[in-house]
Amino acid sequence: MKNAIHPHPRLAACIAAGLALLLAGCGALPDKPARTTLYDFGPGLAAPATAANAPAAALPTLALAEIESNTRLDGTQILYRLGYADANELRPYGQSRWSLAPAQLLRQRLRDALAERRTVLGPEESATIARAEGKVPDTLRISLDEFSHYFESASSSVGLVRLRATLIRGTTGGDRVLGQRTFTVRRPAPSADAPGGVKALAAATDAAVADIVQWVDQQPRQ
């Protein structure tokens, strides 16, 4: 065609180069971020009530304080340690998280287990009863010191939970410690990854909770 416009060869080369850069830039766009997987300890389905595990009316009311933990456990990261390399370093799994901080998950599990055998109150409920009745229930305090997926070797790992339980009785002369004990529980992990660590930590938590409940039941009653 007579009226067709043909670009200058140098201009055509620049246009081609620009298109190539544009296509390369499109191909370099980042992929859609991977979705973070959230975990907890599972539904915690209680066993059917029987004569052996039915609530015991004789067991006194207990106040369960908020669980304390070190600052590294305040978040929702799932942490692991390479005991065979550097046991002092805590490392987080990248795309896996707890639905709540470990201390909160532990408190939920412990409260449910204690409530199968007695009335369990929170700090505010306990204070309300103390004002109304002039009687303060014993208080269970928990300090969570370790909660990690611990690798003993590259192929062997456990869920490691360590906590300290203190049972306190309030008296007119001040608080009195009825008992204190440290619980350390390990449970094997079925796999060397975040899902395996979660299963091991859930099992270790349930075992620690069972030990705490038994220990509290053995303490002197009011």
C-alpha positions in Angstrom: 0.0 0.0 0.0 1.2 3.5 -0.9 0.1 5.0 2.5 1.6 2.3 4.7 4.0 3.7 7.3 7.2 1.7 7.9 9.0 2.5 11.1 12.7 3.4 11.0 14.7 0.2 11.5 16.3 1.7 14.7 12.8 2.6 16.1 11.5 -0.9 15.3 14.4 -2.5 17.1 13.7 -0.3 20.2 10.0 -1.3 20.1 10.9 -5.0 19.9 13.4 -4.6 22.8 10.7 -2.9 24.9 8.2 -5.6 24.2 10.8 -8.3 25.2 11.5 -6.5 28.5 7.7 -6.2 29.2 7.1 -9.9 28.6 10.2 -10.8 30.7 8.8 -8.6 33.5 5.5 -10.3 33.4 7.1 -13.6 33.6 9.1 -12.5 36.7 6.0 -11.5 38.7 5.9 -13.3 42.1 3.7 -16.3 42.5 0.6 -16.0 44.8 1.8 -16.2 48.4 1.4 -19.6 50.0 -1.5 -19.8 52.5 -0.4 -20.2 56.1 -1.6 -23.4 57.7 -3.2 -23.0 61.2 -3.0 -25.7 63.9 -4.4 -26.4 67.3 -4.6 -29.4 69.6 -7.7 -30.9 67.9 -11.3 -31.1 69.1 -10.4 -32.6 72.5 -13.5 -34.8 72.6 -14.2 -35.8 76.2 -14.8 -39.4 77.0 -18.3 -40.4 78.1 -19.0 -39.9 81.8 -18.6 -43.1 83.8 -18.5 -43.9 87.5 -14.7 -43.6 87.2 -14.5 -40.2 85.6 -17.7 -38.6 86.6 -17.4 -35.2 88.3 -16.6 -35.6 92.0 -18.8 -33.4 94.2 -16.2 -33.6 97.0 -13.5 -31.9 95.0 -13.4 -28.2 95.8 -13.7 -25.3 93.4 -10.4 -24.3 91.8 -9.3 -21.0 90.2 -7.1 -21.3 87.1 -4.8 -18.3 86.5 -3.8 -17.1 83.1 -0.7 -19.1 82.0 2.6 -17.3 82.0 5.2 -18.0 79.4 8.5 -16.6 78.2 8.2 -13.9 75.5 9.3 -16.2 72.7 6.2 -18.3 73.3 3.8 -15.3 73.3 3.3 -15.5 69.5 1.8 -18.1 67.3 4.9 -19.4 65.6 5.5 -23.2 65.7 9.1 -23.5 67.0 11.7 -26.2 66.7 15.2 -26.8 67.9 18.0 -28.8 66.2 19.4 -30.4 69.3 22.2 -32.1 67.3 23.4 -28.8 65.8 22.6 -25.9 68.2 20.0 -26.7 70.9 20.1 -23.0 72.0 18.6 -21.7 68.8 14.8 -21.5 68.4 13.7 -21.6 64.8 10.2 -21.0 63.4 8.4 -23.0 60.7 7.7 -20.7 57.8 4.2 -21.3 56.7 2.7 -23.0 59.8 1.2 -21.3 62.8 -0.8 -22.1 66.0 -4.3 -20.7 65.9 -3.6 -19.2 69.4 -0.4 -18.7 71.5 0.7 -22.0 73.0 -0.1 -20.8 76.5 -3.7 -20.1 75.5 -4.1 -23.5 73.9 -2.6 -25.2 76.9 -5.0 -23.3 79.3 -8.1 -24.3 77.3 -7.0 -28.0 77.4 -6.2 -27.8 81.1 -9.4 -26.1 82.0 -11.5 -28.7 80.2 -9.6 -31.5 81.9 -10.0 -30.0 85.4 -13.7 -29.2 84.8 -14.5 -32.9 84.3 -14.0 -33.3 88.1 -14.6 -29.9 89.7 -15.8 -26.3 89.1 -13.0 -24.3 87.5 -13.1 -20.5 87.7 -11.1 -17.8 85.9 -9.4 -15.0 87.8 -12.3 -12.6 87.6 -14.9 -15.2 88.6 -12.7 -16.2 91.6 -12.5 -12.5 92.7 -16.3 -12.1 92.4 -16.9 -15.2 94.6 -14.4 -14.0 97.1 -16.2 -10.7 97.4 -19.6 -12.3 97.7 -18.8 -15.2 99.9 -15.6 -14.2 101.7 -13.9 -17.4 100.6 -11.1 -17.6 98.1 -10.7 -20.9 96.2 -7.2 -22.3 95.7 -5.5 -21.0 92.6 -3.5 -23.0 90.2 -0.7 -21.1 88.4 1.2 -22.5 85.4 4.4 -21.2 83.9 5.1 -22.6 80.4 8.9 -22.7 79.9 9.4 -24.9 76.9 7.2 -25.8 74.0 9.1 -26.9 70.9 9.6 -29.6 68.3 12.9 -30.9 69.4 15.2 -32.8 66.9 17.5 -35.2 68.7 18.9 -36.1 65.3 18.0 -35.4 61.7 15.7 -38.4 61.7 14.4 -38.5 65.3 12.4 -35.8 67.0 9.9 -35.2 69.8 7.4 -32.7 71.0 8.9 -31.2 74.2 6.8 -29.5 76.8 8.1 -28.3 80.1 6.1 -26.3 82.6 5.9 -25.5 86.3 2.7 -25.8 88.3 2.1 -24.0 91.6 -1.0 -24.4 93.8 -1.6 -21.5 96.0 -4.1 -21.0 98.9 -5.2 -17.6 99.9 -5.5 -17.0 103.7 -6.1 -14.0 105.9 -2.3 -13.9 106.5 -1.5 -14.0 102.8 -0.9 -16.5 100.1 0.5 -19.9 101.0 2.1 -22.4 98.5 0.5 -25.8 98.9 2.8 -27.4 96.4 4.9 -26.8 93.3 6.2 -29.2 90.7 7.9 -29.1 87.3 6.6 -31.4 84.5 8.7 -32.3 81.5 7.0 -34.4 78.8 8.3 -35.7 75.5 6.3 -37.5 72.8 7.7 -38.8 69.5 6.9 -36.9 66.3 5.6 -39.0 63.4 7.4 -36.9 60.8 10.3 -34.4 60.7 8.1 -31.4 59.7 5.6 -28.9 61.1 2.6 -31.4 61.0 4.7 -34.0 62.8 5.8 -31.5 65.4 2.2 -30.4 66.0 1.0 -34.0 66.6 3.9 -34.6 69.0 3.3 -31.3 70.9 -0.5 -32.0 71.2 0.3 -35.5 72.6 2.9 -34.1 75.0 0.4 -31.4 76.1 -2.4 -33.9 76.8 0.1 -36.1 78.8 1.2 -33.1 80.8 -2.4 -32.0 81.5 -3.2 -35.5 82.8 -0.2 -35.4 85.1 -1.2 -31.9 86.4 -4.8 -33.0 87.1 -3.6 -36.0 89.0 -1.1 -33.9 91.0 -3.7 -31.2 91.9 -6.1 -33.9 93.1 -3.5 -35.2 95.5 -2.9 -31.8 97.2 -4.4 -31.0 100.6 -8.0 -29.8 100.5 -9.5 -26.9 102.2 
